[in-house]
């Protein structure tokens, strides 16, 4: 039953998973002025606007260095290359994440080694990492998924005892903290995405690497600009991965609002937890007391899944369709874990080998989450979920 009929309500305007138009309207004057200033400057690649943002972002994350680049994917790739990771090496990471995390490992010629996720969370299971370490392991790449920080205390202890590098994938977690320290400042490097859907999103692609290691920072900066330190003198085979000045200026504006937006996301997450807790069949996200999430996504789990290889329709997908009928958008991140993706069949992982990731992939559903989401909209989403679960 559609809830408009159930409650005698007028039809509700569609609630999207993310609303970038509304956010733009709230800061339009500042953004427009910043963009026009860049256009008037005639300096569109590198230069003052990029340098200013790098300084602001390194200060925000609590790191000594920030190197802005083309995307979060490039940030990860540049970090791996700076540590000279390549053929014959292994990098441990999570299978429950976007393909970019593993893709960059493969791009260097190294091999991604997948470790299952936590029983009650979405991040890598730190207790399972030690068993995956071999003489070829060079690094661990934890993902702070959905804005929730991974257990960096355990990760750094493991890395130190095995002489491994820790490359934080902070793409979805700008501003999140672990023991009150911002992600991106805990590992050897932090890699950020400024894709528009992120908490700090540009108006196009963008990324950055943060570190407290000056030598690594210099190497990443060189690699990101065709392997050169100056002019037409090239010291390494690099890439063209530069953040343009327009995006840097926009990000400088938005950085001023980030903590406010993250606080609004945290308030929305608290509302969700209160509103959704009474609904049977829904599993709410579980967080550690040691970290603070910035809720890039609010991702619940719908009970009643089948196996990842089944052709049957999942309960989660029934719920998602019902929500759509009730004018509520949602998203599935991610429907098939990386170890079972066709591109990684050569690694010979088997269904059932990483069971938590496989189960979660069948159950996850991300509800609308953006700073401007109103309580009335959340209440409508709650009614829609109740209706959806009733008809599953």
N, C-alpha and C positions, 0 to 999 in steps of 0.2 A: 504494500500500500504506500502511495506517495504521501508524505507527511502534510502536504498542503491540504489534502482532503481530510486527513486524520485530525488535524487541529483547526480546520476551518480557516486557515491563514491565506492571505494573498500570496501570490507566487513571489518567492524570494529571488532577488537578483543573484545571478551565478556568482559563487564564491570561488575564485581561482586558487590554485596552490600557491601562487606568488603574484603580487600586484606591484610591478615596478612603476607603472604610470602614476599611481597615487604617491609613491615615494618621491618621484621626480617633481611633482607639483609642490611638495612641501619645501623643496630646496631649489626650485627653478631659478630664482633670481641669482643666487650664488653660483650655481652651475653655469648659467648662461653668461654671466660676467666673466667667469674664469675661462671659458672656452673662447669668448671673443678676445680676451686679453692675449691668449696664445696665438690666435689667428693674426692679431695685429702685430705680434712680435716677429713673425716670419721665422721663428725657430721651432721647428716641428719635431725634430729628432734629437734626443739627448738635450743638453742645455740646462738652463736654470730651473725650469719647472720640474724636470725629472730629478735633478739633484735635490731640490727642496723636498719633494715627496720622499725620496730615499732617506733623507735625514729625519723627516717626521716619522716615517714608519719604523726606522731603527730605534728611535726614541720610544715610540709606542710599544714595541715588542720588548724593549729592554735589552737590545743587542748593540754591538759596536758597529756592525756593518749591515747595509741593505743594498742589494743589487737588483734593480728593477729589470724585468725581462718581458718577453712576449706573451707568456702564458704560464699557468701552473704546471702544465706538462713539461715545458722547457725548464722551469725551475728545478724540477726533480731530475731531469736529464743532466743539466749543468752541474748539479750537486754530485751525482754519480761520477761524472767525468772528472770533476775536480779531485776526487779521491782515487782516480785512475782505476776505476772498477770496469772490468771488461771480460773478454772471453776467458772461460775457465773459472770465473768467480761466481759465487752464489750470494743472493740477497734475500733475507727472510722478510716476508710481508704477509698481509691478510688477503684471503681470497674474496672477502666480502667488501668490495670497494669498486670504484670506477676503474675501467681498464687501464687508464693512464698510469696508475701506480705500478702495475706490472709491466706495462708496455715499454716504459722507459728503461727498465732493467734489461728487457730483451733487446732493446735498441742498442745498448752498449755491447751486446754480445754475451752478457752475463745471464745467469739462470735464476728466475724467480722461484723461491721455495715457499710454498704456502703452508701457513699454520692456522689451525682453526680459531674461531672467535670464542669469546667468553660465554659461559652458560647463561648469564643473565644480562648480557650487554651485546654491543655490536662491534666492539674493538677486539684486536688481536689478544689471544689468550697468552699472557706472559708466562704462565706456568708450563706452557707447551713449547716454548722457544728453545730451551736448552737441548731438548732431544733432537731438534732440527739442525743444530750447529754441526758443521763438518770442517775439516781442514781447509775447505775452499770458501767457507763463509767469510765475507768481508764486511757486511753491513746488515743492519736491521732497519726496515722502513715501516714504522708504525703509522697508521692512519687515524687521525682524530675524527672519526666518522660522525656525521650529522651534527657536528659542533661539540661532541663529547670527547674530552681528552682521554687518551690512553694512559695506562698506568706507567708514567714516566719514571717513577722511583725504581720499580723493578727492572724496567728496560735499561736504564742507565747502569744499574748494578751488573746486569748480565753483560752489557757491552764492555764495561771496564774489565770484568774478570776474563773475558775472551778476546780483548783487544779489538773490538769491532766498532765501526762507526754507526751512529744513529742519525738517520735522515728523517726528520719529521715531515709527514705529509699533512700540512695544516690547511689544505685547500678549503675545507668546510668549517674551519674553527678559528677564524681570526678573532682574537680577543679572549678566547677560552684560557683558563688557567689550571695549573696543577700545583698544589701547595702554594697558591697565590703567585706563581710565576707564569708568565704568559707562554703559551706554546710558541715554538719557533725560537725560544731562547734557552731551551733545556737540552736538546740534543746538540750534535756537532753542527748541524745546519737545520734551518726550517724552510719549508717550501710552501709558498702561498699562491692561491689562484684569486684573480680579481674578475673572473667570469661574472656576468651580470647577476646571476642568481645567488652569488655568495653574500655573506654578511657585509663585506666591504666589496662592492661590485663596481666595476668600471662600466662604460657604455660600449664595451667591446671586449676583446681578449686582453689579458694582462696578467702578470705574475711577479713574484719577487722571491729572492733567497735572502735569509738572514743568518748571521753567524757572528761569533765572537773571535773567530780565527782569522787574523789579518791575511795570512798567506793564502788560505782557502778563498777568502773574499777576493783577493787580487786575481787568483786563477779563474774564478767564476766570471769576474768582470771581463777578463781578457777573452775567455772562451765565448762569451755572449756577443762579442763584437769582432767576429772573424779572426779570433786568435791574436789580436794585436793589443799592444799597450799604447802605441802612438802612431799616428800617420799611416803610412803604407808599409810598415815593418811588422811582419807577422811571425809570431813565435810558436804557434800551434795551429792545428786544423780546428777552427772554431765554427760557429754558426752565426746567423744574423737573428738575434733574439733581443730586441730592444723595445722597451715600453715607449710609446710615442708621447710627446709633450701634452697633447690634448687629454689623453687618458690620465696622465700624471696629475694634471691640474684638476680634473674631476675628482680623482681619488683624494687629493689634498682637501678638497671641500668636504667630501663625504667622511673622511677620517674624523673631522670635528664632531660628527654626529654618531659615530660608531658605538661608543659606550652607551649613549642614550638608546639607540636602536636595540643593542644587545640586552639592555635592561628591560625593554618592552617585550622582547622575545621571551625572556625569562619569566615575566609576569604572565604572558600568554600560555607558556608551558605549565605554570602553576595552575592556571584556570582549567586547562585541559585535564590535568591530573585530578582535580576536584570534580569536574563535570563527568569524566569518563569512568572513574573508578567504580561506580555502581553497575556498569553495563557488563553482564556476563559474556564470556567469550572473547574479551579484549584484554591483551597483555600490554601494559603501559611500559615505556622505556625505564630502565633501571640505571641509576647513577651512583657513582662513588662519592662519598663524603669528602674525599681528598681533592676533587676537581670541581670546576664550575663550567657547565656547558653554556654555549651561546646559541644553541638550538637553531642551527641552519635548517634542520628539518625536525618536525615532531612526528616520529615514526612509531606507530603501534604495531602489534602483531595480532592477527586474527587466527584463533584456534580452528582446527578442522582441516589441516592440510593433508595432501597426499604426497607421494615421493616426488623428487625433483624431475624424474624421468617420465612421470605419468602424463598421459594425454587427457586425463579427466580435468574438468574445470575446478579450480581451487576455490575454497570458501572465500578467501581473500578477494578473488576476482568477482565473485557474486556480490560481495559487499561494495566493491568499487563501482560496479555498474549501477547498483541501487543508489549510491551516493550521487552519481552523475544524474540520475533521474530526478533527484531531489535538489539539483542545482548546487552540488558541492563537488569541486574538483579535488583530485587526489593524484598521487604518483606512486610508482613502485621503483624503489632503489634498493636492491638490484635483483632482477628476476632469475638470474643464473650466475652462481658464483664463478670466479675466474678459473678455478682449477678444472671446471667442466666445460669451459668455453671451447668452441671448435679450434680456435687458434692455439690452444695449449694441449690438444690431444697428444702431441708428441711427448709431453712430460709424463704421460701414462698414469695420471690420477684416475681413480675409480669412483663411481657413485657410491656414496656411503663412507668414503675415506675421511671426509671432513664433515661429519653429520650435522654439527650445529649450524654451520654456514648454509648447508643445503636445506635444513628445516626452516631457518629464518628467511631464506630467499623465497620460500613459498608462503610465508605469513606476513611479511612486512607491508605496511601501507602508510604512506606519508600524507598527513592531513595538511590543510592550508596553514602556512606559517609565514608571516611577514609582520614587521613591527606595527603596521597600521590596522591589523586585524582587530575588529571590535568585539566586545564581549557578546553583543547580540548575535553577531555572526557565529561565534563559538557555540552559543546556545543552540542556534539552528543546526550547526554541524552535529552537535550532540543528539538532537532529536532525529536527525537523518541517520545517524549511526544506530540508534536504538531501533529505528524502523528497519534498517538494513539487516541487523543481526536477527531481528524477529523473523525475517523472511529468508534467511540463509538456510 
